[in-house]
Amino acid sequence: MDELMLDGNAVAGMLGQVFTAEMTTATMTCGKCGMVGAVGAMHVFRGAGIVMRCPHCDNVVAKIVEAGSRIWMNFGGMQALEITL
Amino acid sequence: MEGTTVLGRLTWQPAEVTGLVAETHRTKTIAFDVPGWAGHHAGQHVDVRLTAEDGYQAERSYSIASPPDGTRVELTVVRIADGEVSPYLTDDLQPGDQIELRGPIGGYFVWEPSLGGPLLLVAGGSGVAPLMAMIRLRAAAGSDVSSRLLLSSRGWDDIIYREELERLNGNGLTVVHTLTMSQPPGWTGYARRVDAEMLAEVSPGPAERPLVYICGPTPFVEAAAQALVDLGHEPQAIKTERFGPTGS
């Protein structure tokens, strides 16, 4: 286990600047193992950018980098992001 | 949770310091007035942004420790000696100062009386802050939902909200402390890190289907959540919030 690991709660504020819905309860479907889980329960690692991993299989579901007024999002590791409007 | 949808995107809002209270020798609660605050749910958090004179900005996340109360928002901050943000918040902020907040954030790690119980709250150190919002809301709403708080602190003087918890103990709320590093003379309570045996003694059994909220440093949360799953609690009923270096 990585002591520096956070969870999806830590990036929900940043996601909330982009999406108009509450994001910790949005669900992600992992593109590798198919687990469906709340964004708030995803494992999050922060470095120069943010890496979100599936808590079940450790697959990287999302990579996000914020730089000034721009934000770059790669959701290539997930099958779906379901948001309740 | 339903009904927590934030209308529109989150934006940074100015927040004015209205009061500061020392909770322990290295922990302070800072009260803010946030004009236009739309209210929050117990368990939610905010992002704090500080901007230096040269434009450098630093952001951190802090749980809201106060129950919903108009435009008032309280954060409890632990001073991390080599931290970038917390020493400023705990040492330099004065009433009347302004910083920026973004929130409220979170619909996952929240509780309100209508969700019922029994409640099992497990906290490591300042992880008690969002759970305190739930305990305070429970008291303010006159709820008698059966609730247990297991709070792990280093020592007696490191227990955040100690006196208030003593006052609130009872009426369906049971507060249990474990002191991991030092204990006062005559201490008969737990004196070790939270483990499966302790959780089994303190928790409602899995058959009672408690709503579980665990908040603390990542290793603490991982250990407590795993122990509860091993004891037979449903993983879906266990809500976790971890804090790590962003808490600095």
Interface residues (C-beta under 8 A of the other chain):
Chain A: M1 D2 E3 L4 M5 L6 D7 G8 N9 A10 A12 G13 M14 G16 Q17 V18 F19 T20 A21 E22 T24 T25 A38 V39 G40 A41 R46 T84 L85
Chain B: M1 E2 T4 T5 V6 L7 G8 R9 L10 T11 H45 V46 D47 S61 R102 G103 I105 G106 G107 Y108 F109 P217 T218 P219 E222 K239 T240 E241 R242 F243 G244 P245 T246
